[in-house]
Amino acid sequence: MANAIVVGAGVIGLATAWELSRRGWSVTICDPAPASQATRAAAGMLAPAAEVVWGQDALYPLMRDSAERYPEFVARIEARTGRPTGYLRNETLVVGLDSADRQTLDELAAQQTRFGMRAERINALQARRLEPALGRGVVGGVHLREDHQIDPRTLTSTLLEHLGERVRRARVVSLLEEGGTTVGVVLADGSRLRAEQIVLATGLAALPETAHLPLRPVYGDVARLRLADPARPLVDRTVRALVRGRPCYVVPRADGSLVLGATSREDARSGVSAEGIHQLLEDGRRVVPGILEADLEETMARARPGTPDDLPVVGRLDAGAVVSTGYFRHGILLAPLAAAVAADLVEGRGIDHDIQQAVDPGRFAGAPAATHHRSPRGSHA
């Protein structure tokens, strides 16, 4: 049986380990604190339509491709493990609170339609019929029936329990190389692990300097709220909003809790920003006033790995190493696609040309040219 080491146990690493294991590989996952970083803070919005941003044309096909993979991805996990993944098909409503926001929503809907996404423009009355808890200031919205959600904590908990003894809670401090090829990893306690293939899915940690990847930490503050009566949710679907141009979202969980997020800052402050949480609560109560009646259960800040073009980096570093990182705020959404692409690279299979062009590590100045040769051990089916 071919063996691989996956460095990093966030959603990308765990999904990749799951996919490799499903394909028959013996997998070891290395991470000192699995699923505790950006994945733990994520809201889990599977929203290729709502994530449309001007000037990111190469990102849309990746998001849509991965969103379309989600039903089969979670069905396989649930069938194998007998446990839930937190996947909900409960739609998304994007709303605005002033005339400028309404103009932005018009442009968003036009952009979504241009990319073949279903986007229904609705007025304020129609928005409140969908979500009666919306604030009085809402001026209209866009109804996105195909944008769903997943609870990242439930998903990663299920994957961690299934992968179990394959997870080694240890920090990788360096890579082992022989003749310019990665052959293993060195752990913080000095022990060495070898494998035929190494997948680096660590976000901002443990990447070799020779990879020349221009990653930057983008911090996001998020709050979790608990309703007094979970049986009476404030909203039935994800509500995303523009409040004077600032993005805000309220995501209902199956357990009756709410996720309120999220800021985006590059100030190198790893702690929770009081200003950020204040702004989230202020914007959130304008969108859904009832959130102020909930208990503030948790606040959190985590760094997400971003690249200059906000596209991920997936490709070969050498004959023994594959990198999969730089997912910014799209890691949860892109997990099924990321896992499949990384596993294909590990096995020496070809990947879709357009995907390869979008995520190629060699696209950055100073980065090594992407290598697409097969694993020296050949393909593993």
C-alpha positions in Angstrom: 0.0 0.0 0.0 1.4 3.4 -1.0 1.8 5.8 1.9 1.6 9.6 2.3 2.0 12.2 5.0 -0.4 15.1 5.2 1.0 18.1 7.1 -1.9 20.1 8.5 -5.2 19.0 9.9 -7.5 21.9 9.0 -10.3 21.3 6.7 -8.0 21.1 3.6 -5.6 18.6 5.2 -8.4 16.4 6.6 -10.3 16.4 3.4 -7.2 15.5 1.5 -6.3 12.7 4.0 -9.9 11.4 3.7 -9.7 11.4 -0.1 -6.3 9.7 -0.2 -7.5 7.1 2.3 -10.6 6.5 0.3 -8.4 5.8 -2.7 -6.4 3.2 -0.8 -3.5 5.1 0.5 -2.0 4.7 4.0 -2.1 8.2 5.4 -0.5 9.9 8.4 -1.7 13.4 9.4 0.7 15.7 11.4 -0.7 18.6 13.3 -0.2 19.7 17.0 -3.7 21.0 17.3 -6.0 19.6 14.6 -8.9 21.7 13.3 -8.1 24.6 15.8 -7.1 27.4 13.5 -8.9 29.1 10.6 -11.2 26.1 10.2 -12.5 26.4 13.7 -13.5 30.0 13.2 -15.1 29.6 9.8 -18.8 30.1 9.2 -18.9 27.4 6.6 -20.9 29.2 3.9 -21.0 27.2 0.6 -21.7 30.3 -1.4 -20.2 30.5 -4.8 -22.8 33.0 -5.9 -22.6 35.2 -2.9 -18.8 35.2 -3.0 -18.7 36.8 -6.5 -16.2 39.7 -6.5 -15.2 41.9 -9.4 -11.9 41.1 -10.9 -11.7 37.5 -9.7 -12.9 35.6 -12.7 -10.5 32.7 -12.2 -12.0 32.0 -8.8 -15.6 31.6 -9.7 -15.2 28.3 -11.6 -13.3 26.8 -8.7 -15.9 27.8 -6.2 -18.8 26.5 -8.4 -17.0 23.2 -9.2 -16.3 22.6 -5.5 -19.9 23.5 -4.4 -21.2 21.0 -7.0 -19.0 18.3 -5.4 -20.3 18.9 -1.9 -23.4 16.6 -1.9 -21.4 13.6 -3.0 -18.5 14.6 -0.7 -20.6 14.7 2.5 -22.7 11.7 1.5 -19.6 9.5 1.2 -18.3 10.7 4.6 -21.7 10.2 6.3 -22.1 6.8 4.7 -18.6 5.6 5.8 -18.6 7.1 9.3 -22.3 7.0 10.3 -21.9 10.5 11.6 -23.3 13.9 10.5 -21.2 16.5 8.6 -23.4 19.5 9.4 -24.4 20.0 5.8 -27.5 22.1 5.3 -29.3 23.1 2.1 -30.9 26.2 3.6 -30.3 28.8 0.9 -28.8 32.3 1.3 -30.3 35.8 1.3 -28.1 38.8 0.6 -29.6 42.1 1.6 -28.6 45.8 1.6 -29.5 48.7 3.9 -29.2 51.8 1.8 -29.3 53.0 -1.8 -25.6 52.5 -2.3 -25.9 48.9 -1.0 -28.9 48.4 -3.4 -26.8 49.5 -6.3 -24.0 47.1 -5.3 -26.6 44.3 -5.0 -27.8 45.1 -8.6 -24.3 44.8 -9.8 -23.7 41.6 -7.8 -26.9 40.0 -9.3 -25.8 41.0 -12.8 -22.4 39.5 -12.2 -23.9 36.3 -10.8 -26.2 36.0 -13.8 -23.2 36.5 -16.2 -21.5 33.5 -14.6 -24.7 31.4 -15.0 -25.6 31.5 -11.3 -29.2 31.6 -10.1 -29.7 35.0 -8.5 -33.3 36.3 -7.9 -33.4 40.0 -7.2 -36.1 40.8 -4.6 -37.5 43.9 -2.9 -37.6 44.7 0.8 -41.1 43.2 1.2 -40.2 40.0 -0.5 -37.0 39.8 1.7 -39.1 40.1 4.9 -41.5 37.4 3.7 -38.5 35.1 3.5 -37.0 36.3 6.8 -39.4 38.2 9.0 -36.7 39.0 11.6 -34.9 41.3 9.1 -34.4 44.9 10.3 -36.6 47.8 9.1 -33.7 49.3 7.2 -33.4 46.5 4.7 -34.1 48.0 1.2 -33.9 44.8 -0.9 -31.9 41.7 -1.6 -30.8 38.8 -3.8 -32.2 35.3 -3.1 -29.6 32.6 -3.8 -31.3 29.2 -3.7 -28.1 27.3 -4.5 -25.8 28.8 -1.8 -25.9 26.4 1.2 -23.8 25.9 4.3 -21.9 23.3 6.4 -20.7 23.4 10.0 -16.9 23.1 9.8 -16.7 22.0 13.4 -19.1 19.1 12.8 -17.4 18.1 9.5 -13.8 18.1 11.0 -14.9 16.3 14.2 -16.4 13.5 12.1 -13.3 13.3 9.9 -10.9 13.4 12.9 -12.9 10.6 14.6 -12.8 8.5 11.4 -9.1 9.1 10.8 -8.4 8.5 14.5 -5.1 6.8 15.0 -3.7 8.2 11.8 -3.5 11.6 13.3 -0.2 12.4 15.0 -0.5 15.5 17.2 2.9 16.8 16.5 4.4 19.9 14.8 6.5 19.5 11.7 9.6 21.7 11.9 11.3 20.8 8.6 11.2 18.5 5.6 13.5 15.7 4.8 15.1 15.9 1.4 17.3 13.5 -0.6 18.7 14.5 -3.9 16.3 17.5 -4.2 13.2 15.4 -3.5 11.1 15.5 -0.3 11.1 12.1 1.3 9.7 12.9 4.8 9.2 15.3 7.7 11.0 16.1 10.9 8.9 16.6 14.0 9.4 19.0 16.9 10.7 16.1 19.1 13.3 15.2 16.6 11.6 12.1 15.2 11.5 11.6 11.5 8.7 10.2 9.4 9.2 9.0 5.8 6.6 8.5 3.1 6.4 8.2 -0.7 4.4 11.5 -0.9 4.1 14.6 1.4 1.2 17.0 1.1 1.7 20.4 2.7 -1.7 21.7 3.7 -0.6 23.8 6.7 -1.9 27.3 5.9 0.7 29.6 7.2 3.0 27.1 8.9 5.7 24.6 8.0 6.2 25.5 4.3 9.7 25.3 2.9 11.3 28.7 2.1 12.3 27.3 -1.3 8.6 27.3 -2.2 8.7 31.1 -2.5 5.0 31.4 -1.7 3.9 34.9 -0.9 1.3 34.1 1.7 0.0 36.7 4.1 -2.1 36.3 7.2 -5.6 37.8 6.9 -7.2 37.9 10.3 -11.0 37.6 10.8 -13.0 38.2 14.0 -16.1 36.2 14.5 -18.8 35.9 17.2 -21.0 33.0 18.1 -24.4 33.6 19.7 -26.8 31.3 21.6 -30.5 31.8 21.5 -32.6 31.2 24.6 -34.9 28.9 22.7 -33.1 26.9 20.0 -36.4 25.7 18.7 -37.3 29.2 17.6 -34.5 30.3 15.3 -34.2 34.0 14.3 -33.5 33.1 10.7 -34.0 30.0 8.6 -31.3 30.6 6.0 -27.9 32.3 5.9 -28.3 36.1 5.7 -25.5 38.1 4.2 -25.6 41.8 4.2 -24.0 45.0 3.1 -24.2 47.7 5.8 -22.9 50.9 4.3 -20.6 48.8 2.1 -19.4 46.6 5.0 -20.0 42.9 4.6 -21.8 41.1 7.5 -23.4 37.7 7.8 -25.6 35.7 10.2 -25.4 32.0 9.8 -28.0 29.8 11.6 -26.7 26.4 12.9 -28.8 23.3 13.3 -28.3 23.5 17.1 -30.0 26.9 17.2 -26.8 28.9 17.6 -25.8 31.7 15.2 -22.4 32.6 13.7 -21.9 36.4 13.2 -19.0 37.5 11.1 -16.6 38.5 9.9 -14.0 41.2 9.8 -11.0 41.1 7.5 -7.8 42.8 8.7 -4.1 42.6 8.0 -2.8 44.3 11.1 -0.8 41.3 12.5 -2.9 41.3 15.7 -3.7 37.7 16.5 -6.1 38.5 19.4 -9.8 39.3 19.0 -10.4 42.9 18.1 -12.8 44.7 20.4 -13.5 47.2 17.7 -14.1 44.4 15.2 -16.6 42.6 17.5 -18.3 45.9 18.3 -18.7 46.6 14.6 -20.1 43.1 13.9 -22.7 43.4 16.6 -23.7 46.9 15.5 -24.0 45.9 11.9 -25.6 42.6 12.8 -28.4 44.2 14.9 -29.2 46.5 11.9 -29.7 43.4 9.7 -31.3 41.1 12.3 -32.2 43.1 15.4 -33.0 40.0 17.4 -29.4 39.0 17.8 -29.1 41.4 20.7 -31.4 39.1 22.7 -29.0 36.2 22.3 -26.1 35.2 24.6 -22.7 36.0 23.4 -21.2 32.6 23.6 -17.8 32.9 22.0 -15.5 35.4 20.2 -12.6 34.3 18.1 -10.0 35.5 15.7 -7.9 33.4 13.3 -5.5 34.0 10.5 -6.4 32.8 7.0 -3.6 32.3 4.4 -4.1 34.7 1.5 -2.2 35.1 -1.8 -1.7 38.3 -3.9 -4.5 37.2 -6.2 -6.7 35.5 -3.5 -6.5 32.2 -5.4 -5.2 29.1 -3.7 -1.9 27.4 -4.4 -2.0 23.7 -5.3 0.8 21.9 -7.2 4.0 20.0 -7.0 7.0 21.4 -5.3 9.2 18.4 -6.3 8.7 14.7 -7.1 7.8 13.9 -3.4 5.9 17.0 -2.3 2.6 18.6 -3.1 1.5 21.9 -1.7 -2.2 22.9 -1.0 -2.6 26.2 0.7 -3.6 29.9 0.3 -7.4 29.3 0.4 -8.0 32.7 2.2 -11.7 32.8 3.2 -12.8 30.0 0.8 -11.2 27.0 2.4 -14.4 25.3 3.6 -16.1 25.9 0.2 -13.1 24.7 -1.8 -12.3 21.6 0.4 -13.8 18.9 -1.9 -12.1 20.3 -5.0 -8.8 20.8 -3.1 -8.8 17.3 -1.8 -9.5 15.8 -5.3 -6.8 17.9 -7.0 -4.2 17.2 -4.3 -4.9 13.5 -4.4 -4.7 13.5 -8.2 -1.3 15.2 -8.0 -0.1 12.7 -5.4 -1.1 9.8 -7.7 0.5 11.4 -10.7 -2.7 12.0 -12.5 -3.4 14.9 -14.8 -5.7 17.7 -13.6 -8.0 20.0 -15.5 -6.0 22.6 -17.5 -8.0 25.6 -16.3 -7.8 24.5 -12.7 -4.0 24.0 -13.0 -3.6 27.4 -14.5 -5.5 29.1 -11.7 -3.7 27.4 -8.8 -0.2 26.8 -10.2 2.5 27.7 -7.6 4.7 28.9 -10.5 2.5 31.9 -11.2 4.2 34.0 -8.6 7.5 35.8 -9.4 10.4 34.0 -8.0 8.5 30.8 -7.5 9.8 27.6 -9.0 8.1 26.6 -12.3 5.3 24.2 -11.5 6.3 20.6 -12.1 3.7 18.2 -13.4 5.8 15.0 -13.7 4.4 11.9 -12.2 5.3 10.5 -8.8 8.6 8.6 -9.1 6.7 5.5 -7.9 4.2 5.9 -10.6 0.4 6.2 -10.5 -1.5 4.6 -7.6 -5.2 3.8 -8.3 
